[in-house]
Amino acid sequence: MKFNFRIVLSIILTLVGLAIIIWLIIRGIFYDYFINYSSTLNLEKTGQFGDFVGGAVGTVFSFVGIILLFETLSLQRKEFKSSNDVFTHQQFDNTFFELLSLHKENLKSFKTYSVTGDLISGRDFFTYQKQYLQDIFVPTKNLSKNRKKAVELFRILYVQYEESFSIYFKTLYQLYSLIEDSEIKGELQARYSKMLRAQLSDAELFFIRYNAMTELGTQSSEYINIYNILKHLSHFDLLEFKFWWSKLSKFERNGLGTVIKEIKSILKHFLL
């Protein structure tokens, strides 16, 4: 139970006031004899007793009343803040899940056809296009040139599906902007950012990364760093590293990716 100084002080002062009254009654009965049931009431001494009780003990009780009034106002303020926090959280919840629902709807707008004529849409679109870019990308030994070529390749794809990509990245940006600018902070903020990150497939992270490397995605870079959005993106999927990972099987790439993540996690834990 949390210690409350004002309540404890009120109890102590009340006990002090009652102790004074009891002490005066005992003196009146056994020592000063101004309280006597068998004789006439001594008005002078009784008046002095009342004045003392009203002046000394009354002041103590008045002070207790002020303390309790302050405690009541403090509790009301806390209750109001708590209610306001609940309302703010509900408002955030509604906006967040509406945007998240819109984000999922945006995924459905991505459509293409495979070489066999099959319709590919939604998250499958990202997986298909990622594989397509990996297949056609011709790497060199120069990492800088590879990165520029990779970004240019993404730009060409972006132009082909500009409307869908534009809405997709804008909605995603608004979701992270909502989390960052909201009044919810700390653990709760981290929980929503992780919830959103969990909605993103590996192929989506692939395109989010290359979009952030263009002039169109400059603003999103801030949120990518703050919320570690690309945490689960494997370096063995990136186009600029194809010169190295192209010689590995899918199984070997996944295995190495897992090992690298574990090493990074251990180093981070050690440094912290």
Secondary structure, 3 states (H helix, E strand, C coil): CCCCHHHHHHHHHHHHHHHHHHHHHHHHHHCCCCCCCCCCCCHHHHHHHHHHHHHHHHHHHHHHHHHHHHHHHHHHHHHHHHHHHHHHHHHHHHHHHHHHHHHHHHHHCCEEECCCCCEEECHHHHHHHHHHHHHHCCCCCCHHHHHHHHHHHHHHHHHHCHHHHHHHHHHHHHHHHHHHHCCCCCHHHHHHHHHHHCCCCHHHHHHHHHHHCCHHHCCHHHHHHHCCCCCCCCHHHCHHHHHHHCCCCHHHHHHHHHHHHHHHHHHHHHHC
